[in-house]
Amino acid sequence: MTFLSFPTLYHVLSTESTLDFSAEKYTMGVLPIVFLMRRYINLLKENEKISEIYFVSDKQLRPNKKGNLYLQFNLSDKTGTLCGFIWSVNDASAYDFESGDYVRAEGTTQRFQGTLQFIATRLTKVDAGSVDPTEFVRIQAVDIPKSQNRLRELLQSITDPHLRNLADCFLIDDVFIDIFSKTPAGVKLHHAYPGGLLEHSLQMMETAVRIAELYPVLNRDMLLIGAFLHDIGKTKELAFGNEMYYTDQGQLLGHPFLGVEILDGKIAEAEKLAGEPFNAETAMLLKHMLISHHGTYENQCTKLPMSLEAITLHFIDSIDSKISEFRKYMFDDPNAGSLWTNYIPAIERKLYKGTDLRD
């Protein structure tokens, strides 16, 4: 009877070798290990040869400085994401897969400027029906019914009659609430998963209520509904299926502009519901909050925040999005045994994960 060592088991899986289990050649105790084992991204080490199935996204064919083509892509599973490359691409049609497919990735990991990456020798499309999608796509658990109920409670706590009528127009729109509740808040960084927009907006609303209690100078109702409205344009800016991506109008117009369009339509509905015109100054201030909530021109604001509620909304948004973004960097970091992440060029620093995330 032959026992397979751990490295041998890994080799068997990674090379797709055919095992002969006839005549009790291998012990039954080994069999479950063979079929359960896979190389999760958060376990990969430097200079490790890999042959494993992953979810592929952000496939891009790019020219290098000499004009030669190379392929860049992201590989992911439920434990994280890894950037990959094929440096020499002579025939792009040979890589017959698209973002949102599953592929068997063969190649070697290496570290570049402190970041683990994957240099592929072959990528082969895998039939989606042959894999368990829960193994490859990390989905944040959002309790949508519970979050919807809390969203309703907060919006129904608004006492200003114009703002309350406006809130009711959103709440009675089942189609909007359904889309709002399933849309991600981003495609890569903060709250980038189905239900992320609902979670992000609700967290901001909870924060807005508490800040308004500490600073009575703020208009609590205006800040609260502003937190709800600030990203509603993402229901048109973003689309999602196997992967999340920007729509054409999202690329060309952006969610602040799209949000103002949605708001204009609901203000018209609120006027019909109330039987009177919506307060013009209130409408103007709400629109200002939507177009200024990114805070700076560098972050694609058309106007800087110019009211107390607008500047407060910007910082609430920044707090919640940055916490989510930094947590993602920590979770996706391939150094599972380290207290620190790799250096992250996008934020120009490492992050301290602490023992809770390391364990």
Buried (B, 14 or more C-beta within 10 A) or exposed (E): EEEBEEEEBBBBBBEEEEEEEEEEEBEEEBEEEBEEEBBBBBEBEEEBEBBBBBBBBBBEEEEEEEEEBBBBBBBBBBBBBBBBBBEEBEEEEEBEBEBBBBBBBBBBBBEEEEBBBBBBEEBBBBEEEEBEEEBBBBEBEBEBEEBBEBBBEBBEBBEBEBBBBBBBBBBEBEEBBEBBBBBBBBBBBBBBBBBBBBBBBBBBBBBBBEBBEEEEEBBBBBBBBBBBBBBBBBBBBBBBEBBBBBEEBBEEBBBBBBBBEBBEEBBEBBBEBBEEEBBEEBBEBBBBBBBBBBBEEEEEBEEBBEBBBBBBBBBBBBEBBEEBBBBBBBBBBBBBEBEBBBEBEEEEEBBEBEEEBBE
